[in-house]
Amino acid sequence: MDRSELGAALTQWRARLVPGDVGLPAGTRRRTPGLRREEVAQLAGMSVDYLTRLEQGRGPRPSESVLGALARALRLTDAERDHVFRLAGHAPPRPGRITDTVRPSVLRLMDRFTDLPAMLLNARADVLAWNALAAALVCDFSAIPVARRNLLWQRFAGTAPSRLVTEPDERDRMDRAAVADLRTAAARYPDDPPLRRMIAELLAGSPEFARLWAQRPVEPRHGDRKRFAHPQLGILELDCDALTVPGEDQVLVVYSAAPGSPEAEALALLRVIGITV
């Protein structure tokens, strides 16, 4: 493990990001460029002290899961992620695993969605990136531990409050579609350890997931309309479209409303309100 070079690389990569790159509010005036350590630690699900020691070249050898979380938090490319794994003395992730890396061009695209909530998911339904409007509409993903920052986990076993409003029949249809997506991912990535671990945990902890999993549902992915109950804006019924990212097996989920509609006006207000409890 090359501690000094690992620390220097993490510090440099942190300095090139701004809060808007990772779906965080800008906050107060900053004395130095880039993200604060507190922000990266929150995104990666680790303590600020641990990140500080890593950047200063005096921390313990980080695990592969910690390195993966840092790679996502710092928006590293595949090459940068592999480099940081090698600096820490680990072999880079093998091909055939679900990627957690976010393509820089996709992040630039998300940056342009200043008036639409958007979030990026991989084949496990991990939330890899989101913009400020998605945090304001759905939830503050940065407040959820990285290992639980997954839509399937939150749907069947999570504790984070959901603003999604569904009728019983609609809930069943959406649950079946979610499990079908996960079954498809399991068939494509039979050797992905995080995916196998999550499925095992959901089978053991969620009777509803276990029931649907045993039925082996196969449902096509499609657009939808979803309703959210916002504490200040009330019910927002929005179009939901999942846009495939070519070559990455990721989808960009975007919520929108027809121009001039009450929902469009509500989204405009959401930009002002920001994240609320």
Summary of the structure (lengths in Angstrom):
residues: 277
radius of gyration: 19.1
end to end distance: 41.7
largest distance: 56.6
contacts: 806
relative contact order: 0.12
helix: 49%
strand: 14%
